[in-house]
Amino acid sequence: MLRSVWFGRDVAPLLLGFCKEHGVSVNEVVNLAVSGFLGCCDVEVLKLKARLVVLLREEKELRRTCTAMLRSGSYLPGYVERVLKEPGRPLNFLSTTQTPLKALNPKEEKVFRRVASRREQIASEIADIQLLLLKDVRPFSLKPDSWSRRRDKNKFGGGEKTDG
């Protein structure tokens, strides 16, 4: 099977130097490295990371879709009015109390709600995967702020000293 592999700018010279020094082909080194990696890695972790990549890609696509739909749909008249408005003419395309969902037409609102629901599902699944991937990492805890406690309550603060 013939596949192309692109190496990073910093990896390519190291790989080529290694191959030249040891008299082996790049293909052989890549195959051995991948075999070694797959032989010693946890397959479940790889599956979780692959699922995470898929979810992040899907969420990004949903955000882009929603943005494009709204930008070219219900938000378009306001945008066109802003761009084409005459100087000095008041701009009143949306009141400050109007929420974005009220600006949507019924079809866009239906799509927006479904996209938001799917994004929420994705976020929940991402959190579950991260909990599994980070199971050996202790949760972050704030250390006591030693600077907030006054160490010397009897000392005067500020620039003036009193005669005592």
Secondary structure, 3 states (H helix, E strand, C coil): CCCCCCCCCCHHHHHHHHHHHHCCCHHHHHHHHHHHHHHHCCHHHHHHHHHHHHHHHHHHHHHHHHHHHHHHCCCHHHHHHHHHCCCCCCCCCCCCCCCHHHHCCHHHHHHHHHHHHHHHHHHHHHHHHHHHHCCCCCCCCCCCCCCCCCCCCCCCCCCCCCCC
